[in-house]
Amino acid sequence: MINKERLLTLFADLAETDNPSRQEREICEKLKEKLKALDIPYEEDDAGAKIGGNCGNLYAYVEGDLDLPPILLSAHMDNVDPACGKKAVFHPGGRITSDGSTVLGADDLSGIAIILEALTVLKELQIPHRPIELVFDVAEEAYCIGIQHFDFSRLRARDVYVFDIDGPVGYAASQAPTMISFQAEFQGRGAHAAFAPEDGIHAIKAAAKAITDIECGRVGDTTVNIGIINGGIAGNIVPEHCSLTGEVRSFSEESAHRKLQEIEAKMRKAAEEAGAELTFTIDILCGAYQVDHTEPVVRRFQNACAKLGLPGGLVSTYGGSVNNHFYHQGIHGLVVAPGMNCCHSKEEYTTAEELERAADLVLELILAKE
Ligand SMILES: [Zn+2]
């Protein structure tokens, strides 16, 4: 039922549209046009203004003919950089890549393209279907900041499929971690490095001691990273200030918080020993979830995959997505592979076959009788 040519044309058109985080306007206008052509009413919220972007989250409700609960389908409108001047290059055999100078944008425009193609098929063939809700969010790649300004109370669906994970079509994530970022500010005292070094308190050395004491990488059931260090202003000044930015992830909320307390304690000790002050702040980026495999949203996915001869595999991911946010609003779901590979790199690719299969899957999920 999927029209492969139409799907590929739409994907290429979207992929060749500039869409860095907070600059999704052009993509959004194209989606509005598509929805209008399908007679689907839509609304854009004011998230753009709140996050310093030029576009809000796009929401739509597709009335159904069947007496089945609505399902929510979601994908994000932005791409990681470099997301401007993208070209979709079609290779013999069906592989689709960028021209090598940007990402392709399959993360997550493949998700948007397959949803729209499935909706187009429903309209074209006048197939009776359940009600469908759509959320196309902005600034997902900026730690899901767009969806955090979305009004979840308007959603009627309790089941969601977020089409936003790397890997073969037919797999989905049912578990994702808590992600918490931290920021540490070591405040020492500046002094001339040669005239009066004894008057200084070396903030960089204090921070360095802390970094040495903190284990990074996979640590128990968490992952820990310190990713940014900043400090000092000149080679002849004892550095007054040093800041560290990092993150902790874990499938266990409790473990993540315990690990953060340990990290803070080690930093505090290093600061105290040096006579420096420490300010430690955290930012909870998203909460962990684990969807029970007996839930209808999982069964529907696995049955749809079985019908299409797809594996229907469930995985855990160490990445966060809008699915974390939906889950904590009482809307349970899976992060489903829409046909993206090597995402967040210039080697990113999809294939014509994968996109077609993923669009078939969207249609199957919509038409499922449960
Ligand atoms: Zn994504």
Boltz pocket constraint, residues with backbone or C-beta under 6 A from the ligand:
constraints:
  - pocket:
      binder: B
      contacts: [[A, 76], [A, 107], [A, 108], [A, 140], [A, 164], [A, 165]]
      max_distance: 6.0
